[in-house]
Amino acid sequence: MSKIQTTADEIVEKISFEDYKKPKKSAETSSIRRQQKKNKLTLYLTEEEETLFDAIYIQRLKMHKKTDRSALFAEAIRLLYAKEVHS
C-alpha cells in the first residue's frame, strides 16, 4: 500500500461525519415545508398591512434569517391560530 493511500485511510478513520448527517433545524423545517402539499392563495391587503408585512420581512433579512413571504405568512397563521383557538 502506498504512503498516500495509508495516510488517506488514517484520515478517513479519524474524521467523524456525524455532524454532517444532522441537518440544521431551519434547513430541516424548510425541507419539510417543500415536501408538503401547497395551495396557492391570493391576499388582498391594504397599503398599511402590506407595509407592515414588508417591515417584518425586511427585519428578518437584516437578522440574516433566510425566509420567504410564504413562510412568514404561514408562521403568522400558526401564531394567530394558537392565540384564537388555544387561548
Biopython code that builds the backbone (N, CA, C, O; Angstrom):
import numpy as np
from Bio.PDB.StructureBuilder import StructureBuilder

atoms = [
    (1, "MET", "N", (0.847, -1.170, 0.000)),
    (1, "MET", "CA", (0.000, 0.000, 0.000)),
    (1, "MET", "C", (0.893, 1.233, 0.000)),
    (1, "MET", "O", (1.885, 1.296, 0.725)),
    (2, "SER", "N", (0.530, 2.203, -0.815)),
    (2, "SER", "CA", (1.347, 3.403, -0.914)),
    (2, "SER", "C", (1.187, 4.262, 0.333)),
    (2, "SER", "O", (0.224, 4.127, 1.088)),
    (3, "LYS", "N", (2.153, 5.143, 0.525)),
    (3, "LYS", "CA", (2.123, 6.034, 1.682)),
    (3, "LYS", "C", (0.918, 6.969, 1.614)),
    (3, "LYS", "O", (0.316, 7.280, 2.641)),
    (4, "ILE", "N", (0.567, 7.415, 0.417)),
    (4, "ILE", "CA", (-0.591, 8.301, 0.240)),
    (4, "ILE", "C", (-1.876, 7.564, 0.618)),
    (4, "ILE", "O", (-2.733, 8.119, 1.306)),
    (5, "GLN", "N", (-2.007, 6.338, 0.176)),
    (5, "GLN", "CA", (-3.203, 5.557, 0.491)),
    (5, "GLN", "C", (-3.302, 5.297, 1.986)),
    (5, "GLN", "O", (-4.391, 5.369, 2.557)),
    (6, "THR", "N", (-2.184, 4.997, 2.624)),
    (6, "THR", "CA", (-2.164, 4.761, 4.070)),
    (6, "THR", "C", (-2.584, 6.017, 4.819)),
    (6, "THR", "O", (-3.372, 5.948, 5.762)),
    (7, "THR", "N", (-2.062, 7.159, 4.403)),
    (7, "THR", "CA", (-2.412, 8.433, 5.036)),
    (7, "THR", "C", (-3.892, 8.740, 4.826)),
    (7, "THR", "O", (-4.570, 9.198, 5.746)),
    (8, "ALA", "N", (-4.386, 8.493, 3.632)),
    (8, "ALA", "CA", (-5.797, 8.736, 3.335)),
    (8, "ALA", "C", (-6.683, 7.857, 4.209)),
    (8, "ALA", "O", (-7.693, 8.325, 4.733)),
    (9, "ASP", "N", (-6.318, 6.602, 4.369)),
    (9, "ASP", "CA", (-7.087, 5.698, 5.222)),
    (9, "ASP", "C", (-7.078, 6.154, 6.678)),
    (9, "ASP", "O", (-8.097, 6.063, 7.362)),
    (10, "GLU", "N", (-5.940, 6.642, 7.153)),
    (10, "GLU", "CA", (-5.845, 7.135, 8.530)),
    (10, "GLU", "C", (-6.744, 8.356, 8.731)),
    (10, "GLU", "O", (-7.404, 8.493, 9.761)),
    (11, "ILE", "N", (-6.758, 9.228, 7.743)),
    (11, "ILE", "CA", (-7.592, 10.436, 7.834)),
    (11, "ILE", "C", (-9.068, 10.057, 7.879)),
    (11, "ILE", "O", (-9.827, 10.599, 8.683)),
    (12, "VAL", "N", (-9.469, 9.139, 7.030)),
    (12, "VAL", "CA", (-10.864, 8.709, 6.995)),
    (12, "VAL", "C", (-11.276, 8.103, 8.335)),
    (12, "VAL", "O", (-12.398, 8.317, 8.794)),
    (13, "GLU", "N", (-10.380, 7.353, 8.958)),
    (13, "GLU", "CA", (-10.685, 6.752, 10.251)),
    (13, "GLU", "C", (-10.843, 7.805, 11.347)),
    (13, "GLU", "O", (-11.633, 7.618, 12.273)),
    (14, "LYS", "N", (-10.103, 8.905, 11.252)),
    (14, "LYS", "CA", (-10.123, 9.937, 12.284)),
    (14, "LYS", "C", (-11.276, 10.917, 12.131)),
    (14, "LYS", "O", (-11.687, 11.545, 13.107)),
    (15, "ILE", "N", (-11.794, 11.053, 10.937)),
    (15, "ILE", "CA", (-12.847, 12.031, 10.683)),
    (15, "ILE", "C", (-14.207, 11.423, 11.010)),
    (15, "ILE", "O", (-14.516, 10.298, 10.615)),
    (16, "SER", "N", (-15.006, 12.186, 11.734)),
    (16, "SER", "CA", (-16.372, 11.775, 12.028)),
    (16, "SER", "C", (-17.310, 12.619, 11.176)),
    (16, "SER", "O", (-17.265, 13.848, 11.211)),
    (17, "PHE", "N", (-18.145, 11.951, 10.423)),
    (17, "PHE", "CA", (-19.084, 12.663, 9.572)),
    (17, "PHE", "C", (-20.457, 12.787, 10.217)),
    (17, "PHE", "O", (-21.411, 13.189, 9.551)),
    (18, "GLU", "N", (-20.579, 12.454, 11.492)),
    (18, "GLU", "CA", (-21.862, 12.524, 12.179)),
    (18, "GLU", "C", (-22.448, 13.936, 12.155)),
    (18, "GLU", "O", (-23.659, 14.109, 12.021)),
    (19, "ASP", "N", (-21.579, 14.948, 12.286)),
    (19, "ASP", "CA", (-22.065, 16.326, 12.284)),
    (19, "ASP", "C", (-22.708, 16.700, 10.951)),
    (19, "ASP", "O", (-23.601, 17.547, 10.906)),
    (20, "TYR", "N", (-22.262, 16.078, 9.880)),
    (20, "TYR", "CA", (-22.783, 16.424, 8.566)),
    (20, "TYR", "C", (-24.096, 15.704, 8.261)),
    (20, "TYR", "O", (-24.818, 16.103, 7.347)),
    (21, "LYS", "N", (-24.410, 14.667, 9.001)),
    (21, "LYS", "CA", (-25.618, 13.904, 8.747)),
    (21, "LYS", "C", (-26.843, 14.530, 9.395)),
    (21, "LYS", "O", (-27.970, 14.227, 9.003)),
    (22, "LYS", "N", (-26.642, 15.397, 10.377)),
    (22, "LYS", "CA", (-27.748, 16.033, 11.073)),
    (22, "LYS", "C", (-27.990, 17.420, 10.493)),
    (22, "LYS", "O", (-27.194, 18.330, 10.725)),
    (23, "PRO", "N", (-29.078, 17.597, 9.740)),
    (23, "PRO", "CA", (-29.334, 18.934, 9.180)),
    (23, "PRO", "C", (-29.704, 19.908, 10.282)),
    (23, "PRO", "O", (-30.238, 19.522, 11.322)),
    (24, "LYS", "N", (-29.415, 21.165, 10.042)),
    (24, "LYS", "CA", (-29.806, 22.198, 10.981)),
    (24, "LYS", "C", (-31.322, 22.278, 11.021)),
    (24, "LYS", "O", (-31.999, 21.915, 10.058)),
    (25, "LYS", "N", (-31.846, 22.752, 12.134)),
    (25, "LYS", "CA", (-33.286, 22.785, 12.308)),
    (25, "LYS", "C", (-33.973, 23.604, 11.219)),
    (25, "LYS", "O", (-34.995, 23.177, 10.682)),
    (26, "SER", "N", (-33.432, 24.765, 10.889)),
    (26, "SER", "CA", (-34.069, 25.599, 9.875)),
    (26, "SER", "C", (-34.063, 24.920, 8.506)),
    (26, "SER", "O", (-35.038, 25.013, 7.760)),
    (27, "ALA", "N", (-32.969, 24.241, 8.178)),
    (27, "ALA", "CA", (-32.901, 23.530, 6.897)),
    (27, "ALA", "C", (-33.888, 22.367, 6.904)),
    (27, "ALA", "O", (-34.532, 22.075, 5.896)),
    (28, "GLU", "N", (-33.996, 21.708, 8.060)),
    (28, "GLU", "CA", (-34.920, 20.590, 8.181)),
    (28, "GLU", "C", (-36.356, 21.073, 8.028)),
    (28, "GLU", "O", (-37.151, 20.435, 7.338)),
    (29, "THR", "N", (-36.694, 22.180, 8.654)),
    (29, "THR", "CA", (-38.031, 22.748, 8.557)),
    (29, "THR", "C", (-38.337, 23.160, 7.129)),
    (29, "THR", "O", (-39.434, 22.906, 6.631)),
    (30, "SER", "N", (-37.386, 23.787, 6.471)),
    (30, "SER", "CA", (-37.578, 24.199, 5.078)),
    (30, "SER", "C", (-37.812, 22.994, 4.188)),
    (30, "SER", "O", (-38.657, 23.020, 3.294)),
    (31, "SER", "N", (-37.052, 21.933, 4.444)),
    (31, "SER", "CA", (-37.191, 20.717, 3.660)),
    (31, "SER", "C", (-38.585, 20.119, 3.829)),
    (31, "SER", "O", (-39.203, 19.683, 2.858)),
    (32, "ILE", "N", (-39.067, 20.101, 5.054)),
    (32, "ILE", "CA", (-40.398, 19.559, 5.318)),
    (32, "ILE", "C", (-41.457, 20.403, 4.621)),
    (32, "ILE", "O", (-42.394, 19.869, 4.028)),
    (33, "ARG", "N", (-41.301, 21.740, 4.696)),
    (33, "ARG", "CA", (-42.269, 22.621, 4.035)),
    (33, "ARG", "C", (-42.284, 22.396, 2.527)),
    (33, "ARG", "O", (-43.347, 22.443, 1.909)),
    (34, "ARG", "N", (-41.126, 22.154, 1.930)),
    (34, "ARG", "CA", (-41.073, 21.942, 0.478)),
    (34, "ARG", "C", (-41.772, 20.652, 0.089)),
    (34, "ARG", "O", (-42.330, 20.562, -1.005)),
    (35, "GLN", "N", (-41.754, 19.652, 0.963)),
    (35, "GLN", "CA", (-42.343, 18.355, 0.644)),
    (35, "GLN", "C", (-43.856, 18.328, 0.841)),
    (35, "GLN", "O", (-44.534, 17.463, 0.287)),
    (36, "GLN", "N", (-44.384, 19.249, 1.612)),
    (36, "GLN", "CA", (-45.812, 19.260, 1.890)),
    (36, "GLN", "C", (-46.592, 19.811, 0.701)),
    (36, "GLN", "O", (-46.071, 20.576, -0.111)),
    (37, "LYS", "N", (-47.858, 19.398, 0.622)),
    (37, "LYS", "CA", (-48.731, 19.911, -0.423)),
    (37, "LYS", "C", (-48.929, 21.408, -0.212)),
    (37, "LYS", "O", (-49.103, 21.864, 0.918)),
    (38, "LYS", "N", (-48.902, 22.151, -1.276)),
    (38, "LYS", "CA", (-49.032, 23.602, -1.191)),
    (38, "LYS", "C", (-50.284, 24.043, -1.931)),
    (38, "LYS", "O", (-50.686, 23.443, -2.928)),
    (39, "ASN", "N", (-50.880, 25.091, -1.426)),
    (39, "ASN", "CA", (-52.022, 25.717, -2.078)),
    (39, "ASN", "C", (-51.674, 27.151, -2.396)),
    (39, "ASN", "O", (-50.985, 27.824, -1.629)),
    (40, "LYS", "N", (-52.149, 27.603, -3.512)),
    (40, "LYS", "CA", (-51.918, 28.993, -3.897)),
    (40, "LYS", "C", (-53.045, 29.838, -3.317)),
    (40, "LYS", "O", (-54.203, 29.422, -3.289)),
    (41, "LEU", "N", (-52.682, 31.037, -2.853)),
    (41, "LEU", "CA", (-53.637, 31.897, -2.181)),
    (41, "LEU", "C", (-53.430, 33.328, -2.653)),
    (41, "LEU", "O", (-52.297, 33.792, -2.784)),
    (42, "THR", "N", (-54.513, 34.012, -2.904)),
    (42, "THR", "CA", (-54.448, 35.423, -3.243)),
    (42, "THR", "C", (-54.870, 36.222, -2.022)),
    (42, "THR", "O", (-55.921, 35.968, -1.434)),
    (43, "LEU", "N", (-54.050, 37.181, -1.647)),
    (43, "LEU", "CA", (-54.343, 38.019, -0.489)),
    (43, "LEU", "C", (-54.642, 39.438, -0.942)),
    (43, "LEU", "O", (-54.017, 39.959, -1.867)),
    (44, "TYR", "N", (-55.590, 40.041, -0.286)),
    (44, "TYR", "CA", (-55.895, 41.435, -0.546)),
    (44, "TYR", "C", (-55.555, 42.206, 0.724)),
    (44, "TYR", "O", (-56.281, 42.129, 1.715)),
    (45, "LEU", "N", (-54.468, 42.937, 0.694)),
    (45, "LEU", "CA", (-54.006, 43.702, 1.842)),
    (45, "LEU", "C", (-54.119, 45.184, 1.552)),
    (45, "LEU", "O", (-53.959, 45.627, 0.415)),
    (46, "THR", "N", (-54.397, 45.940, 2.597)),
    (46, "THR", "CA", (-54.363, 47.389, 2.441)),
    (46, "THR", "C", (-52.899, 47.797, 2.324)),
    (46, "THR", "O", (-51.997, 47.004, 2.594)),
    (47, "GLU", "N", (-52.685, 49.013, 1.929)),
    (47, "GLU", "CA", (-51.310, 49.506, 1.802)),
    (47, "GLU", "C", (-50.599, 49.464, 3.155)),
    (47, "GLU", "O", (-49.415, 49.136, 3.227)),
    (48, "GLU", "N", (-51.311, 49.790, 4.204)),
    (48, "GLU", "CA", (-50.722, 49.770, 5.547)),
    (48, "GLU", "C", (-50.327, 48.341, 5.947)),
    (48, "GLU", "O", (-49.237, 48.121, 6.475)),
    (49, "GLU", "N", (-51.212, 47.380, 5.696)),
    (49, "GLU", "CA", (-50.919, 45.982, 6.029)),
    (49, "GLU", "C", (-49.732, 45.457, 5.231)),
    (49, "GLU", "O", (-48.893, 44.725, 5.756)),
    (50, "GLU", "N", (-49.673, 45.835, 3.966)),
    (50, "GLU", "CA", (-48.544, 45.421, 3.134)),
    (50, "GLU", "C", (-47.240, 46.036, 3.638)),
    (50, "GLU", "O", (-46.201, 45.376, 3.629)),
    (51, "THR", "N", (-47.286, 47.276, 4.071)),
    (51, "THR", "CA", (-46.105, 47.946, 4.626)),
    (51, "THR", "C", (-45.634, 47.246, 5.893)),
    (51, "THR", "O", (-44.435, 47.047, 6.086)),
    (52, "LEU", "N", (-46.574, 46.871, 6.756)),
    (52, "LEU", "CA", (-46.228, 46.150, 7.986)),
    (52, "LEU", "C", (-45.607, 44.787, 7.664)),
    (52, "LEU", "O", (-44.609, 44.388, 8.264)),
    (53, "PHE", "N", (-46.211, 44.088, 6.712)),
    (53, "PHE", "CA", (-45.697, 42.781, 6.295)),
    (53, "PHE", "C", (-44.281, 42.918, 5.732)),
    (53, "PHE", "O", (-43.401, 42.119, 6.051)),
    (54, "ASP", "N", (-44.070, 43.929, 4.900)),
    (54, "ASP", "CA", (-42.742, 44.178, 4.329)),
    (54, "ASP", "C", (-41.718, 44.514, 5.414)),
    (54, "ASP", "O", (-40.563, 44.097, 5.331)),
    (55, "ALA", "N", (-42.143, 45.269, 6.429)),
    (55, "ALA", "CA", (-41.234, 45.631, 7.527)),
    (55, "ALA", "C", (-40.759, 44.392, 8.276)),
    (55, "ALA", "O", (-39.584, 44.284, 8.626)),
    (56, "ILE", "N", (-41.679, 43.456, 8.520)),
    (56, "ILE", "CA", (-41.297, 42.209, 9.191)),
    (56, "ILE", "C", (-40.346, 41.415, 8.311)),
    (56, "ILE", "O", (-39.341, 40.890, 8.791)),
    (57, "TYR", "N", (-40.658, 41.327, 7.036)),
    (57, "TYR", "CA", (-39.814, 40.589, 6.089)),
    (57, "TYR", "C", (-38.403, 41.184, 6.036)),
    (57, "TYR", "O", (-37.414, 40.451, 6.065)),
    (58, "ILE", "N", (-38.318, 42.505, 5.958)),
    (58, "ILE", "CA", (-37.008, 43.182, 5.903)),
    (58, "ILE", "C", (-36.238, 42.967, 7.206)),
    (58, "ILE", "O", (-35.024, 42.766, 7.187)),
    (59, "GLN", "N", (-36.947, 43.011, 8.333)),
    (59, "GLN", "CA", (-36.290, 42.776, 9.626)),
    (59, "GLN", "C", (-35.688, 41.375, 9.685)),
    (59, "GLN", "O", (-34.582, 41.196, 10.194)),
    (60, "ARG", "N", (-36.406, 40.389, 9.172)),
    (60, "ARG", "CA", (-35.885, 39.019, 9.145)),
    (60, "ARG", "C", (-34.629, 38.937, 8.273)),
    (60, "ARG", "O", (-33.663, 38.261, 8.627)),
    (61, "LEU", "N", (-34.652, 39.619, 7.149)),
    (61, "LEU", "CA", (-33.486, 39.609, 6.269)),
    (61, "LEU", "C", (-32.282, 40.265, 6.945)),
    (61, "LEU", "O", (-31.155, 39.789, 6.806)),
    (62, "LYS", "N", (-32.519, 41.359, 7.678)),
    (62, "LYS", "CA", (-31.436, 42.027, 8.388)),
    (62, "LYS", "C", (-30.842, 41.148, 9.478)),
    (62, "LYS", "O", (-29.653, 41.241, 9.784)),
    (63, "MET", "N", (-31.675, 40.299, 10.058)),
    (63, "MET", "CA", (-31.212, 39.393, 11.113)),
    (63, "MET", "C", (-30.585, 38.134, 10.513)),
    (63, "MET", "O", (-30.257, 37.195, 11.239)),
    (64, "HIS", "N", (-30.421, 38.115, 9.191)),
    (64, "HIS", "CA", (-29.831, 37.002, 8.459)),
    (64, "HIS", "C", (-30.628, 35.713, 8.633)),
    (64, "HIS", "O", (-30.064, 34.619, 8.631)),
    (65, "LYS", "N", (-31.929, 35.849, 8.782)),
    (65, "LYS", "CA", (-32.809, 34.687, 8.832)),
    (65, "LYS", "C", (-33.394, 34.506, 7.440)),
    (65, "LYS", "O", (-34.255, 35.272, 7.006)),
    (66, "LYS", "N", (-32.917, 33.493, 6.758)),
    (66, "LYS", "CA", (-33.424, 33.256, 5.413)),
    (66, "LYS", "C", (-34.898, 32.872, 5.513)),
    (66, "LYS", "O", (-35.254, 31.912, 6.196)),
    (67, "THR", "N", (-35.725, 33.609, 4.846)),
    (67, "THR", "CA", (-37.160, 33.353, 4.881)),
    (67, "THR", "C", (-37.759, 33.761, 3.552)),
    (67, "THR", "O", (-37.124, 34.448, 2.752)),
    (68, "ASP", "N", (-38.951, 33.343, 3.333)),
    (68, "ASP", "CA", (-39.692, 33.826, 2.181)),
    (68, "ASP", "C", (-41.051, 34.301, 2.679)),
    (68, "ASP", "O", (-41.439, 34.028, 3.815)),
    (69, "ARG", "N", (-41.748, 34.995, 1.839)),
    (69, "ARG", "CA", (-43.013, 35.581, 2.262)),
    (69, "ARG", "C", (-44.043, 34.510, 2.620)),
    (69, "ARG", "O", (-44.844, 34.702, 3.534)),
    (70, "SER", "N", (-44.025, 33.401, 1.916)),
    (70, "SER", "CA", (-44.967, 32.326, 2.218)),
    (70, "SER", "C", (-44.707, 31.746, 3.604)),
    (70, "SER", "O", (-45.647, 31.495, 4.359)),
    (71, "ALA", "N", (-43.437, 31.532, 3.941)),
    (71, "ALA", "CA", (-43.097, 31.006, 5.259)),
    (71, "ALA", "C", (-43.485, 31.995, 6.350)),
    (71, "ALA", "O", (-43.954, 31.596, 7.416)),
    (72, "LEU", "N", (-43.291, 33.263, 6.089)),
    (72, "LEU", "CA", (-43.654, 34.299, 7.047)),
    (72, "LEU", "C", (-45.173, 34.324, 7.264)),
    (72, "LEU", "O", (-45.642, 34.434, 8.396)),
    (73, "PHE", "N", (-45.921, 34.223, 6.186)),
    (73, "PHE", "CA", (-47.376, 34.191, 6.286)),
    (73, "PHE", "C", (-47.838, 32.937, 7.024)),
    (73, "PHE", "O", (-48.752, 33.003, 7.847)),
    (74, "ALA", "N", (-47.216, 31.798, 6.736)),
    (74, "ALA", "CA", (-47.572, 30.544, 7.409)),
    (74, "ALA", "C", (-47.320, 30.648, 8.916)),
    (74, "ALA", "O", (-48.119, 30.169, 9.721)),
    (75, "GLU", "N", (-46.213, 31.271, 9.283)),
    (75, "GLU", "CA", (-45.915, 31.468, 10.704)),
    (75, "GLU", "C", (-46.970, 32.370, 11.350)),
    (75, "GLU", "O", (-47.400, 32.115, 12.474)),
    (76, "ALA", "N", (-47.379, 33.409, 10.650)),
    (76, "ALA", "CA", (-48.406, 34.310, 11.173)),
    (76, "ALA", "C", (-49.724, 33.574, 11.388)),
    (76, "ALA", "O", (-50.402, 33.804, 12.389)),
    (77, "ILE", "N", (-50.088, 32.704, 10.473)),
    (77, "ILE", "CA", (-51.321, 31.926, 10.596)),
    (77, "ILE", "C", (-51.246, 30.999, 11.813)),
    (77, "ILE", "O", (-52.205, 30.897, 12.578)),
    (78, "ARG", "N", (-50.101, 30.320, 11.989)),
    (78, "ARG", "CA", (-49.933, 29.425, 13.141)),
    (78, "ARG", "C", (-50.022, 30.193, 14.460)),
    (78, "ARG", "O", (-50.637, 29.711, 15.411)),
    (79, "LEU", "N", (-49.415, 31.380, 14.529)),
    (79, "LEU", "CA", (-49.465, 32.184, 15.750)),
    (79, "LEU", "C", (-50.885, 32.682, 16.029)),
    (79, "LEU", "O", (-51.333, 32.670, 17.176)),
    (80, "LEU", "N", (-51.585, 33.115, 14.996)),
    (80, "LEU", "CA", (-52.956, 33.579, 15.161)),
    (80, "LEU", "C", (-53.867, 32.429, 15.583)),
    (80, "LEU", "O", (-54.742, 32.601, 16.431)),
    (81, "TYR", "N", (-53.658, 31.277, 14.997)),
    (81, "TYR", "CA", (-54.437, 30.087, 15.367)),
    (81, "TYR", "C", (-54.216, 29.744, 16.840)),
    (81, "TYR", "O", (-55.171, 29.465, 17.565)),
    (82, "ALA", "N", (-52.966, 29.764, 17.275)),
    (82, "ALA", "CA", (-52.663, 29.469, 18.674)),
    (82, "ALA", "C", (-53.327, 30.477, 19.597)),
    (82, "ALA", "O", (-53.820, 30.119, 20.667)),
    (83, "LYS", "N", (-53.337, 31.717, 19.187)),
    (83, "LYS", "CA", (-53.950, 32.771, 20.009)),
    (83, "LYS", "C", (-55.465, 32.651, 20.051)),
    (83, "LYS", "O", (-56.071, 32.750, 21.118)),
    (84, "GLU", "N", (-56.069, 32.442, 18.907)),
    (84, "GLU", "CA", (-57.532, 32.444, 18.818)),
    (84, "GLU", "C", (-58.167, 31.127, 19.289)),
    (84, "GLU", "O", (-59.187, 31.140, 19.977)),
    (85, "VAL", "N", (-57.578, 30.027, 18.928)),
    (85, "VAL", "CA", (-58.211, 28.721, 19.191)),
    (85, "VAL", "C", (-57.771, 28.122, 20.522)),
    (85, "VAL", "O", (-58.579, 27.543, 21.247)),
    (86, "HIS", "N", (-56.488, 28.264, 20.838)),
    (86, "HIS", "CA", (-55.946, 27.618, 22.037)),
    (86, "HIS", "C", (-55.862, 28.547, 23.236)),
    (86, "HIS", "O", (-55.222, 28.195, 24.227)),
    (87, "SER", "N", (-56.471, 29.701, 23.188)),
    (87, "SER", "CA", (-56.380, 30.596, 24.347)),
    (87, "SER", "C", (-57.630, 30.565, 25.188)),
    (87, "SER", "O", (-57.712, 31.262, 26.199)),
]
sb = StructureBuilder()
sb.init_structure("model")
sb.init_model(0)
sb.init_chain("A")
sb.init_seg("    ")
for serial, (resi, resn, name, xyz) in enumerate(atoms, 1):
    if name == "N":
        sb.init_residue(resn, " ", resi, " ")
    sb.init_atom(name, np.array(xyz, "f"), 0.0, 1.0, " ", f" {name:<3s}", serial, name[0])
structure = sb.get_structure()
